[in-house]
């Protein structure tokens, strides 16, 4: 289930979720969460998504 502050989906066998949590006004905290079978592959996907978001 997704919430209105979340974007979620799969990349291969890894489940990703990006959640935006409001801090104050127009500021927010961004959390990237992932679950996968192999830690190194999952971390690489998280880092790739983080890099793409910050472009």
Buried (B, 14 or more C-beta within 10 A) or exposed (E): EEEEEBBEEEBEEBBBBBBEEEEEEEEEEEEBEBEBEEEEBBEBBBEEBEEEEEE
